[in-house]
Amino acid sequence: MVFQGLVYAVLFYATLALTTWALVDALIRPAAGYVAAGKLTKPGWAAILALAVLVIFLTRTPLSLLGLPAVIAAIVYLVDVRPAVRGLSRGGNSW
C-alpha cells in the first residue's frame, strides 16, 4: 500500500508540474504567434490550461475522468502548439 501511495504521489506532482509548465509557457508566448501559427488563440489555450491545472490540483489524481483530459490538453499544447509558436518567434517573422 505504501508503494501505491508513492506512485500516486509521483503521478500527481508530475502531472501538476506538466500542466503548470504548459500554462506558464502559454502565458509568456506572444498572442500574435498563435494566430500566425494557425492555432487556437492565446486566451483560449490559457483558459484550457488553467482549467487543466485546476482539475489536477483539485482531483489530486491524473487518472480520473477529468484528470486524463487535462493531462492530454497539456501534452497537446507542449507537443503541437508550443513548437509552432516558438518556431515563429525564433524565426524573426513579423506578425
LUMKE-980940 format. One record per residue: residue number from 0; y, z, x of N, C-alpha, C, CB in turn. Coordinates in nm, 4 decimals. Glycine has a CB too. Layout:
N
<NUM; <Y; Z; X>; <Y; Z; X>; <Y; Z; X>; <Y; Z; X>>
...
//
This chain:
95
<0; <-0.1189; 0.0000; 0.0817>; <0.0000; 0.0000; 0.0000>; <0.1260; 0.0000; 0.0867>; <-0.0006; 0.1201; -0.0933>>
<1; <0.1224; 0.0635; 0.2000>; <0.2385; 0.0675; 0.2875>; <0.2678; -0.0726; 0.3409>; <0.2158; 0.1666; 0.4038>>
<2; <0.1628; -0.1466; 0.3761>; <0.1801; -0.2821; 0.4269>; <0.2424; -0.3724; 0.3208>; <0.0458; -0.3393; 0.4730>>
<3; <0.1967; -0.3600; 0.1978>; <0.2506; -0.4409; 0.0887>; <0.3990; -0.4103; 0.0667>; <0.1712; -0.4160; -0.0410>>
<4; <0.4355; -0.2834; 0.0726>; <0.5755; -0.2462; 0.0588>; <0.6604; -0.3018; 0.1714>; <0.5893; -0.0964; 0.0539>>
<5; <0.6042; -0.3024; 0.2912>; <0.6750; -0.3580; 0.4066>; <0.6947; -0.5084; 0.3914>; <0.5984; -0.3277; 0.5362>>
<6; <0.5927; -0.5774; 0.3432>; <0.6029; -0.7219; 0.3219>; <0.7111; -0.7522; 0.2188>; <0.4672; -0.7802; 0.2763>>
<7; <0.7136; -0.6766; 0.1086>; <0.8163; -0.6980; 0.0062>; <0.9563; -0.6684; 0.0600>; <0.7880; -0.6105; -0.1161>>
<8; <0.9678; -0.5674; 0.1431>; <1.0985; -0.5348; 0.2017>; <1.1456; -0.6462; 0.2943>; <1.0918; -0.4016; 0.2787>>
<9; <1.0558; -0.6984; 0.3755>; <1.0914; -0.8083; 0.4656>; <1.1308; -0.9316; 0.3846>; <0.9738; -0.8416; 0.5610>>
<10; <1.0553; -0.9636; 0.2800>; <1.0896; -1.0769; 0.1947>; <1.2252; -1.0584; 0.1284>; <0.9827; -1.0972; 0.0890>>
<11; <1.2514; -0.9375; 0.0808>; <1.3788; -0.9098; 0.0152>; <1.4952; -0.9307; 0.1115>; <1.3807; -0.7669; -0.0399>>
<12; <1.4897; -0.8690; 0.2283>; <1.6003; -0.8796; 0.3228>; <1.6147; -1.0218; 0.3784>; <1.5805; -0.7809; 0.4373>>
<13; <1.5040; -1.0907; 0.3972>; <1.5102; -1.2279; 0.4478>; <1.5749; -1.3207; 0.3449>; <1.3691; -1.2786; 0.4839>>
<14; <1.5355; -1.3088; 0.2198>; <1.5938; -1.3947; 0.1175>; <1.7378; -1.3553; 0.0862>; <1.5099; -1.3896; -0.0092>>
<15; <1.7693; -1.2278; 0.0955>; <1.9084; -1.1860; 0.0770>; <1.9954; -1.2435; 0.1894>; <1.9192; -1.0306; 0.0735>>
<16; <1.9452; -1.2397; 0.3106>; <2.0191; -1.2973; 0.4232>; <2.0331; -1.4484; 0.4080>; <1.9493; -1.2641; 0.5559>>
<17; <1.9283; -1.5153; 0.3649>; <1.9308; -1.6601; 0.3464>; <2.0334; -1.7005; 0.2412>; <1.7925; -1.7109; 0.3068>>
<18; <2.0305; -1.6361; 0.1262>; <2.1240; -1.6709; 0.0193>; <2.2675; -1.6349; 0.0572>; <2.0848; -1.6002; -0.1107>>
<19; <2.2861; -1.5237; 0.1282>; <2.4201; -1.4848; 0.1715>; <2.4732; -1.5838; 0.2750>; <2.4191; -1.3417; 0.2295>>
<20; <2.3898; -1.6261; 0.3679>; <2.4296; -1.7257; 0.4677>; <2.4724; -1.8550; 0.3985>; <2.3138; -1.7533; 0.5669>>
<21; <2.3946; -1.8987; 0.3000>; <2.4291; -2.0215; 0.2287>; <2.5628; -2.0061; 0.1562>; <2.3181; -2.0585; 0.1286>>
<22; <2.5859; -1.8914; 0.0933>; <2.7114; -1.8683; 0.0213>; <2.8301; -1.8681; 0.1174>; <2.7056; -1.7352; -0.0557>>
<23; <2.8198; -1.7961; 0.2264>; <2.9297; -1.7891; 0.3234>; <2.9578; -1.9276; 0.3807>; <2.8964; -1.6893; 0.4373>>
<24; <2.8524; -2.0020; 0.4123>; <2.8707; -2.1359; 0.4660>; <2.9388; -2.2268; 0.3637>; <2.7361; -2.1949; 0.5084>>
<25; <2.9009; -2.2153; 0.2384>; <2.9627; -2.2973; 0.1335>; <3.1105; -2.2635; 0.1181>; <2.8900; -2.2774; -0.0005>>
<26; <3.1449; -2.1386; 0.1378>; <3.2840; -2.0978; 0.1217>; <3.3728; -2.1421; 0.2372>; <3.2916; -1.9487; 0.1071>>
<27; <3.3173; -2.1569; 0.3561>; <3.4017; -2.1932; 0.4705>; <3.4169; -2.3442; 0.4880>; <3.3444; -2.1336; 0.5971>>
<28; <3.3374; -2.4232; 0.4199>; <3.3480; -2.5687; 0.4308>; <3.4648; -2.6190; 0.3462>; <3.2159; -2.6369; 0.3866>>
<29; <3.5337; -2.7242; 0.3916>; <3.6452; -2.7773; 0.3131>; <3.5969; -2.8417; 0.1834>; <3.7239; -2.8790; 0.3954>>
<30; <3.6736; -2.8211; 0.0779>; <3.6355; -2.8708; -0.0548>; <3.6262; -3.0228; -0.0584>; <3.7353; -2.8234; -0.1592>>
<31; <3.7114; -3.0892; 0.0147>; <3.7107; -3.2359; 0.0139>; <3.5821; -3.2918; 0.0736>; <3.8310; -3.2898; 0.0909>>
<32; <3.5182; -3.2164; 0.1604>; <3.3947; -3.2621; 0.2221>; <3.2811; -3.2785; 0.1233>; <3.3537; -3.1673; 0.3291>>
<33; <3.2772; -3.1943; 0.0234>; <3.1730; -3.2038; -0.0789>; <3.1871; -3.3333; -0.1581>; <3.1789; -3.0828; -0.1735>>
<34; <3.3103; -3.3638; -0.1944>; <3.3361; -3.4858; -0.2710>; <3.3081; -3.6082; -0.1850>; <3.4817; -3.4885; -0.3226>>
<35; <3.3519; -3.6041; -0.0595>; <3.3311; -3.7175; 0.0305>; <3.1824; -3.7414; 0.0564>; <3.4042; -3.6942; 0.1629>>
<36; <3.1031; -3.6347; 0.0567>; <2.9591; -3.6486; 0.0801>; <2.8834; -3.6845; -0.0472>; <2.9029; -3.5200; 0.1381>>
<37; <2.9532; -3.6874; -0.1605>; <2.8879; -3.7211; -0.2869>; <2.8030; -3.6085; -0.3424>; <2.8028; -3.8426; -0.2691>>
<38; <2.8394; -3.4859; -0.3124>; <2.7637; -3.3688; -0.3583>; <2.8397; -3.2985; -0.4699>; <2.7368; -3.2707; -0.2411>>
<39; <2.7768; -3.1996; -0.5293>; <2.8420; -3.1144; -0.6276>; <2.9638; -3.0500; -0.5627>; <2.7441; -3.0064; -0.6826>>
<40; <3.0654; -3.0192; -0.6399>; <3.1898; -2.9659; -0.5839>; <3.1695; -2.8295; -0.5185>; <3.2957; -2.9554; -0.6926>>
<41; <3.2670; -2.7927; -0.4377>; <3.2630; -2.6641; -0.3688>; <3.2568; -2.5472; -0.4673>; <3.3850; -2.6494; -0.2783>>
<42; <3.3407; -2.5440; -0.5722>; <3.3282; -2.4328; -0.6683>; <3.1922; -2.4280; -0.7373>; <3.4368; -2.4434; -0.7734>>
<43; <3.1333; -2.5445; -0.7594>; <3.0007; -2.5490; -0.8200>; <2.8952; -2.4845; -0.7316>; <2.9619; -2.6920; -0.8496>>
<44; <2.8947; -2.5238; -0.6037>; <2.7983; -2.4650; -0.5098>; <2.8269; -2.3171; -0.4861>; <2.8007; -2.5405; -0.3765>>
<45; <2.9550; -2.2827; -0.4797>; <2.9893; -2.1414; -0.4596>; <2.9392; -2.0566; -0.5767>; <3.1422; -2.1244; -0.4430>>
<46; <2.9532; -2.1061; -0.6976>; <2.9060; -2.0317; -0.8152>; <2.7541; -2.0197; -0.8154>; <2.9532; -2.1000; -0.9444>>
<47; <2.6856; -2.1287; -0.7862>; <2.5385; -2.1266; -0.7835>; <2.4885; -2.0283; -0.6784>; <2.4821; -2.2679; -0.7551>>
<48; <2.5473; -2.0336; -0.5603>; <2.5004; -1.9480; -0.4513>; <2.5415; -1.8022; -0.4711>; <2.5541; -1.9990; -0.3183>>
<49; <2.6574; -1.7771; -0.5314>; <2.6959; -1.6394; -0.5626>; <2.5997; -1.5805; -0.6655>; <2.8417; -1.6336; -0.6151>>
<50; <2.5615; -1.6604; -0.7629>; <2.4628; -1.6155; -0.8609>; <2.3276; -1.5902; -0.7935>; <2.4479; -1.7196; -0.9738>>
<51; <2.2926; -1.6746; -0.6969>; <2.1666; -1.6565; -0.6245>; <2.1660; -1.5246; -0.5477>; <2.1429; -1.7737; -0.5282>>
<52; <2.2756; -1.4937; -0.4793>; <2.2855; -1.3671; -0.4061>; <2.2751; -1.2502; -0.5035>; <2.4185; -1.3595; -0.3265>>
<53; <2.3446; -1.2604; -0.6149>; <2.3424; -1.1537; -0.7154>; <2.2020; -1.1324; -0.7724>; <2.4400; -1.1860; -0.8288>>
<54; <2.1341; -1.2411; -0.8017>; <1.9983; -1.2318; -0.8567>; <1.9044; -1.1656; -0.7565>; <1.9453; -1.3717; -0.8948>>
<55; <1.9087; -1.2088; -0.6312>; <1.8210; -1.1496; -0.5296>; <1.8533; -1.0021; -0.5119>; <1.8349; -1.2239; -0.3949>>
<56; <1.9814; -0.9692; -0.5081>; <2.0215; -0.8299; -0.4882>; <1.9791; -0.7414; -0.6053>; <2.1726; -0.8212; -0.4687>>
<57; <1.9934; -0.7900; -0.7275>; <1.9625; -0.7076; -0.8450>; <1.8137; -0.7005; -0.8754>; <2.0352; -0.7610; -0.9654>>
<58; <1.7407; -0.8101; -0.8562>; <1.5981; -0.8069; -0.8874>; <1.5157; -0.7442; -0.7767>; <1.5482; -0.9460; -0.9145>>
<59; <1.5709; -0.7427; -0.6546>; <1.5052; -0.6833; -0.5374>; <1.3763; -0.7527; -0.4973>; <1.4764; -0.5395; -0.5637>>
<60; <1.3513; -0.8708; -0.5552>; <1.2325; -0.9451; -0.5146>; <1.2561; -1.0948; -0.5315>; <1.1095; -0.9002; -0.5962>>
<61; <1.2237; -1.1730; -0.4298>; <1.2382; -1.3175; -0.4428>; <1.1229; -1.3812; -0.5201>; <1.2484; -1.3802; -0.3058>>
<62; <1.0242; -1.3028; -0.5536>; <0.9058; -1.3556; -0.6208>; <0.9109; -1.3377; -0.7718>; <0.7823; -1.2891; -0.5665>>
<63; <1.0296; -1.3178; -0.8275>; <1.0426; -1.3010; -0.9711>; <1.0750; -1.4348; -1.0359>; <1.1508; -1.1970; -1.0042>>
<64; <1.0825; -1.4342; -1.1675>; <1.1124; -1.5552; -1.2422>; <1.2519; -1.6077; -1.2090>; <1.1002; -1.5291; -1.3920>>
<65; <1.3442; -1.5201; -1.1795>; <1.4793; -1.5614; -1.1427>; <1.4984; -1.5706; -0.9912>; <1.5802; -1.4648; -1.2012>>
<66; <1.4219; -1.4954; -0.9166>; <1.4375; -1.4924; -0.7719>; <1.3978; -1.6217; -0.7045>; <1.3577; -1.3812; -0.7150>>
<67; <1.2924; -1.6823; -0.7508>; <1.2444; -1.8065; -0.6893>; <1.3455; -1.9206; -0.7026>; <1.1120; -1.8479; -0.7521>>
<68; <1.4038; -1.9450; -0.8208>; <1.5075; -2.0487; -0.8277>; <1.6300; -2.0167; -0.7415>; <1.5510; -2.0679; -0.9716>>
<69; <1.6607; -1.8893; -0.7256>; <1.7734; -1.8504; -0.6410>; <1.7470; -1.8884; -0.4957>; <1.8000; -1.6993; -0.6525>>
<70; <1.6276; -1.8630; -0.4488>; <1.5900; -1.8992; -0.3116>; <1.5875; -2.0508; -0.2957>; <1.4522; -1.8393; -0.2748>>
<71; <1.5368; -2.1206; -0.3960>; <1.5314; -2.2665; -0.3904>; <1.6724; -2.3249; -0.3842>; <1.4555; -2.3226; -0.5121>>
<72; <1.7663; -2.2684; -0.4602>; <1.9050; -2.3164; -0.4574>; <1.9644; -2.3005; -0.3177>; <1.9910; -2.2404; -0.5609>>
<73; <1.9386; -2.1876; -0.2543>; <1.9906; -2.1658; -0.1188>; <1.9274; -2.2632; -0.0197>; <1.9648; -2.0208; -0.0739>>
<74; <1.7999; -2.2879; -0.0342>; <1.7312; -2.3808; 0.0560>; <1.7834; -2.5233; 0.0360>; <1.5783; -2.3759; 0.0327>>
<75; <1.8044; -2.5633; -0.0886>; <1.8582; -2.6967; -0.1162>; <1.9962; -2.7112; -0.0532>; <1.8655; -2.7228; -0.2686>>
<76; <2.0788; -2.6087; -0.0673>; <2.2114; -2.6154; -0.0058>; <2.1996; -2.6297; 0.1454>; <2.2939; -2.4902; -0.0411>>
<77; <2.1188; -2.5455; 0.2081>; <2.1105; -2.5443; 0.3542>; <2.0450; -2.6695; 0.4116>; <2.0342; -2.4230; 0.3997>>
<78; <1.9525; -2.7293; 0.3378>; <1.8795; -2.8452; 0.3895>; <1.9462; -2.9775; 0.3536>; <1.7379; -2.8442; 0.3369>>
<79; <2.0113; -2.9842; 0.2377>; <2.0666; -3.1109; 0.1921>; <2.2194; -3.1158; 0.1987>; <2.0215; -3.1374; 0.0513>>
<80; <2.2849; -3.0194; 0.1393>; <2.4301; -3.0241; 0.1254>; <2.4994; -2.9886; 0.2569>; <2.4759; -2.9291; 0.0145>>
<81; <2.4583; -2.8810; 0.3192>; <2.5239; -2.8347; 0.4425>; <2.5280; -2.9426; 0.5506>; <2.4523; -2.7118; 0.4964>>
<82; <2.4153; -3.0096; 0.5811>; <2.4233; -3.1132; 0.6848>; <2.5173; -3.2279; 0.6474>; <2.2851; -3.1687; 0.7124>>
<83; <2.5219; -3.2645; 0.5209>; <2.6095; -3.3746; 0.4789>; <2.7559; -3.3362; 0.4927>; <2.5795; -3.4151; 0.3341>>
<84; <2.7907; -3.2169; 0.4482>; <2.9299; -3.1725; 0.4547>; <2.9684; -3.1432; 0.5993>; <2.9519; -3.0472; 0.3663>>
<85; <2.8794; -3.0830; 0.6728>; <2.9072; -3.0508; 0.8129>; <2.9211; -3.1764; 0.8974>; <2.7970; -2.9623; 0.8698>>
<86; <2.8396; -3.2768; 0.8707>; <2.8468; -3.4017; 0.9442>; <2.9783; -3.4737; 0.9228>; <2.7333; -3.4910; 0.9049>>
<87; <3.0319; -3.4623; 0.8047>; <3.1605; -3.5266; 0.7777>; <3.2744; -3.4566; 0.8507>; <3.1882; -3.5283; 0.6278>>
<88; <3.2668; -3.3230; 0.8556>; <3.3763; -3.2505; 0.9218>; <3.3731; -3.2715; 1.0735>; <3.3679; -3.0999; 0.8894>>
<89; <3.2572; -3.2946; 1.1299>; <3.2470; -3.3196; 1.2740>; <3.2758; -3.4643; 1.3088>; <3.1092; -3.2817; 1.3243>>
<90; <3.2573; -3.5541; 1.2124>; <3.2750; -3.6953; 1.2391>; <3.4193; -3.7388; 1.2512>; <3.2101; -3.7731; 1.1335>>
<91; <3.5114; -3.6529; 1.2150>; <3.6514; -3.6863; 1.2266>; <3.7021; -3.7749; 1.1141>; <3.6756; -3.7525; 1.3564>>
<92; <3.6234; -3.7878; 1.0074>; <3.6689; -3.8671; 0.8936>; <3.7805; -3.7944; 0.8213>; <3.5528; -3.8967; 0.7973>>
<93; <3.8782; -3.8690; 0.7745>; <3.9835; -3.8047; 0.6949>; <3.9442; -3.8144; 0.5485>; <4.1240; -3.8710; 0.7200>>
<94; <3.9626; -3.7052; 0.4782>; <3.9246; -3.7022; 0.3371>; <4.0439; -3.7348; 0.2579>; <3.8667; -3.5673; 0.2946>>
//
